[in-house]
């Protein structure tokens, strides 16, 4: 039987060391030695914020004002872990992931909470920091000699838009947003696969363009023309080669596509797996439609949770079957959760509002153990009861598993002292230590 690990037990066992201690009102974060196993990351971003008490931290004894229409929870394949009843497929995969039920930052603004969850830096500072995907693009991509034609940071399918993901790192580290719909008959990827343009027509265009370029023929040694020719070759290699192949989901077995779910999110998950297979360091799936359920909460959950359940469960199984889960971190959450108490008053009429006091995160693969629960919320899911986990702890854990030094200095256009994560003596940053319990 897998046991829930509380903060007290972790400290008693020496898991956190000095990372969880508070000295003179200042947080001390240790940097325990963690074996780097992760080569890639898939982030499933439930923008808008998914309710934790209806899903991965059910509180079915809290009463109707808290549970609303949802009155059932289900057992999983791990003793002691139970989920909301809309997640039967993930219930069969609980040995592959762990749930962080003590996630907290107490920020209820979409933009500021999204920035905090994806950068680890408090909003409102002088610098606009890059998100974790941009950091991976820089350090695990360009600085590591990434050779893929597909950019090292890909978003399926639309950028989240809550903040500038690349921050001061600039356009090179911005995510490549695919656009299109992977569930369509043809996944039309922005700049790679265009509507109505066959490979034959694309090749004909390339040949015609080459025949018009007399300047290149007349000046064969010109370095600027040579660079332009190389850029053109790379673009066509992406359009007609690696990019076209990776995004061609028709190459997959039809039964597997069915298992993922014949909907946009399900096929996003399949495309993410193909991108990881191609060596892309960081992939974000921005959940189509979002989870901002101020109103129509229960109807939205009944519609979206089955798709999330099926797509995410199949992604974990598929990665595991292919031997990729050991080297791929999967993390899934929104910028915050939703209020445990249902708002029955007009105009919400049974909705849940923004809630950053406590919420849940699913983590798997890349060195994260499965079948565990980290921390807990109280009886109604309103506050952290044991082992708080802050954004800097969650992101620091992912960086550690990828071998990224969180104290590393980032290139800033004006030479500012900017680090991957805030220093331990930053009084605006709370930390209880990275998730060594499940690493």
Number of C-alpha atoms within 10 A of each C-alpha: 8 13 13 16 17 19 23 12 15 19 17 11 11 11 19 23 17 18 20 22 18 14 9 7 9 16 23 21 23 16 18 15 9 14 12 17 18 24 21 26 27 27 21 24 23 23 23 25 27 30 28 25 27 27 21 25 25 24 25 19 12 17 12 13 13 22 20 20 12 20 17 15 20 14 16 20 15 19 14 14 23 19 23 23 19 24 22 18 17 24 21 15 19 24 19 22 23 22 26 24 26 28 29 22 23 16 17 19 15 19 15 16 24 26 24 21 23 23 26 25 25 21 17 8 8 6 14 20 30 26 26 25 27 28 25 27 25 24 19 23 22 15 10 11 10 18 12 15 16 20 21 29 27 26 23 29 23 19 20 21 9 13 18 17 26 22 19 18 20 14 11 15 24 25 24 20 21 21 16 19 19 27 17 13 9 17 23 20 22 14 14 20 23 16 11 9 9 12 14 10 11 16 13 12 12 14 11 11 11 13 10 10 10 10 10 16 12 9 11 10 10 11 10 10 15 14 11 12 14 12 12 13 13 14 17 17 15 20 21 18 14 17 23 18 15 19 22 18 21 13 9 11 9 11 9 12 20 15 17 25 24 16 17 20 28 27 25 28 29 25 22 27 23 19 23 21 16 16 17 28 28 29 28 27 25 21 23 18 12 17 21 23 22 19 18 14 24 17 11 15 20 12 12 18 18 17 21 24 21 21 27 25 25 24 25 23 17 18 21 16 10 11 11 21 24 18 22 29 24 26 21 18 23 27 28 32 30 30 24 26 21 20 20 14 9 9 10 16 14 20 22 26 21 23 24 21 21 28 35 28 22 17 25 25 28 23 24 28 18 21 24 25 22 25 23 26 23 13 14 18 24 18 20 20 17 18 24 26 28 24 25 27 23 23 22 23 24 26 21 25 24 25 17 18 15 19 14 12 13 21 14 16 9 7 8 11 10 18 17 23 23 18 16 17 13 13 11 12 19 24 21 22 28 28 21 18 20 22 18
